[in-house]
């Protein structure tokens, strides 16, 4: 029988207790319990609409995945971040109608570079989702990479996205809005 104590870093097998290594045997330095990433500055900027309840739910999920993974996505709320929206060459109405993303390079998240990178195109629709997904954990990363590498897959995803926007999104928006208003 194996018993682990929450207070001591040891394992008990039957009547014998064995201490776990808390430090490297050669250097004596403690092992790190957290993984660090060398570069935590955002590499993708995403524009999203917080007035859309469905978008808010989706972006909250993407933020949680990004926070637990690498913190590589800069989420710009077009309703609350007027500086970033003004720096974007796409109109606010176009930003509201479709999902947009762009590959960026900044030195740190605190010093957010609001200047649009002219060398990188601003993507919309399925291409924007694929770009965002490449910065999230697997399996979304795999789907994003596959969509970016395959024009056929990206074309099918774009047609599906347009169909979703026209047919399914209005119903889902109404349902989410009603669900959010329900007393709990």
C-alpha positions in Angstrom: 0.0 0.0 0.0 1.3 3.4 -1.0 0.4 6.4 1.3 1.4 10.0 0.6 1.3 12.5 3.3 0.1 16.0 2.4 2.5 17.5 4.9 5.7 15.7 4.2 7.3 14.9 0.9 7.7 11.1 1.5 6.2 7.9 0.3 5.3 5.1 2.7 5.4 1.6 1.4 4.0 -0.7 4.1 6.1 0.1 7.2 9.0 1.8 5.5 9.1 5.5 4.6 11.2 6.8 1.7 11.9 10.5 1.4 11.4 12.1 -2.1 14.1 14.1 -3.6 13.2 17.8 -3.2 16.5 19.0 -4.6 18.9 17.9 -7.3 21.4 15.4 -5.9 24.5 17.0 -7.6 23.7 20.7 -7.2 21.5 20.7 -4.1 19.2 23.3 -5.8 15.4 22.6 -5.3 13.5 21.2 -8.2 11.0 23.7 -9.7 7.4 22.7 -9.4 6.3 25.2 -12.1 7.3 25.2 -15.7 8.4 28.5 -17.1 8.3 29.7 -20.6 11.1 31.8 -22.0 8.9 34.1 -24.0 5.6 35.0 -22.5 4.9 38.1 -24.6 1.9 37.8 -26.9 2.4 36.7 -30.5 -1.2 36.9 -31.7 -3.7 39.7 -31.3 -7.4 38.9 -31.3 -10.2 41.5 -31.6 -13.5 40.4 -30.1 -16.9 41.9 -29.1 -17.9 41.8 -25.4 -21.4 42.9 -26.3 -21.9 39.4 -27.9 -22.7 36.9 -25.1 -21.7 33.9 -27.3 -18.4 35.6 -28.1 -17.8 36.4 -24.5 -18.3 32.8 -23.5 -15.9 31.6 -26.2 -13.2 34.2 -25.5 -13.4 33.4 -21.7 -12.7 29.8 -22.5 -9.8 30.8 -24.9 -8.4 33.1 -22.2 -8.5 30.3 -19.6 -6.7 28.0 -22.0 -4.1 30.7 -22.9 -3.5 31.6 -19.2 -2.9 28.0 -18.3 -0.7 27.4 -21.3 1.6 30.2 -22.5 -0.1 33.6 -22.3 0.6 34.3 -26.0 -2.6 35.9 -27.1 -3.5 39.6 -26.7 -7.3 39.7 -26.4 -8.6 43.2 -27.5 -12.2 43.9 -26.5 -13.4 46.3 -29.2 -16.1 47.7 -26.9 -13.6 48.7 -24.1 -10.2 49.2 -25.7 -10.7 52.3 -28.0 -7.0 52.9 -28.4 -6.3 49.5 -29.9 -9.5 49.7 -32.1 -8.4 53.1 -33.4 -5.0 51.7 -34.3 -6.6 48.9 -36.3 -7.2 49.7 -40.0 -10.4 47.7 -40.0 -13.6 49.5 -39.2 -15.3 48.8 -35.9 -18.4 47.5 -37.8 -16.3 45.0 -39.6 -14.6 43.9 -36.4 -18.1 43.4 -34.8 -19.3 41.3 -37.7 -16.4 38.8 -38.0 -13.6 37.4 -35.9 -10.2 39.0 -36.6 -6.6 38.1 -35.5 -3.1 39.1 -36.5 0.4 37.8 -35.7 2.2 40.4 -33.7 5.5 40.9 -31.9 5.7 42.8 -28.7 8.4 43.0 -26.0 6.0 42.5 -23.1 2.3 42.3 -22.4 2.4 45.4 -20.1 3.9 47.5 -22.9 1.4 46.6 -25.4 2.3 47.8 -28.9 -0.8 49.3 -30.3 0.8 49.8 -33.7 -0.4 47.4 -36.3 2.3 45.2 -37.9 2.1 46.1 -41.6 4.1 43.0 -42.6 1.5 40.6 -41.1 -2.0 40.5 -42.6 -5.1 40.8 -40.3 -6.9 37.6 -40.8 -10.7 37.1 -40.4 -13.1 34.2 -40.0 -11.7 30.7 -40.0 -8.1 31.9 -40.8 -8.2 34.1 -37.6 -9.5 31.2 -35.5 -6.7 28.9 -36.9 -4.1 31.5 -36.0 -5.4 31.9 -32.5 -5.6 28.1 -32.0 -1.9 27.7 -32.9 -1.1 29.4 -29.6 -3.4 27.3 -27.5 -2.8 23.8 -26.0 -3.3 20.6 -28.1 -5.7 19.5 -29.6 -6.7 23.1 -30.6 -3.1 23.8 -31.6 -3.1 20.8 -33.9 -6.3 21.9 -35.6 -5.0 25.4 -36.1 -1.7 24.2 -37.6 -3.5 21.8 -39.9 -6.0 24.5 -41.0 -3.1 26.9 -41.8 -1.2 24.2 -43.8 -4.2 22.9 -45.8 -6.0 25.4 -48.1 -8.8 22.8 -48.5 -9.3 22.4 -44.8 -9.3 26.2 -44.3 -11.8 26.6 -47.2 -14.2 24.1 -45.6 -13.7 25.8 -42.2 -14.4 29.3 -43.7 -17.6 28.0 -45.4 -18.7 26.4 -42.1 -18.0 29.7 -40.3 -20.0 31.8 -42.7 -22.9 29.3 -42.5 -22.7 29.4 -38.7 -22.8 33.3 -38.7 -25.8 33.3 -41.0 -27.9 30.4 -39.7 -26.9 29.2 -36.2 -25.4 32.2 -34.4 -28.6 34.3 -34.2 -30.5 31.4 -32.5 -27.5 30.6 -30.1 -27.3 34.3 -29.2 -31.0 34.4 -28.2 -30.6 31.2 -26.2 -27.4 32.4 -24.4 -29.0 35.7 -23.6 -32.1 34.0 -22.2 -30.0 31.6 -20.2 -27.9 34.4 -18.7 -31.1 36.2 -17.6 -32.5 33.1 -15.8 -32.4 33.3 -12.0 -30.0 31.0 -10.3 
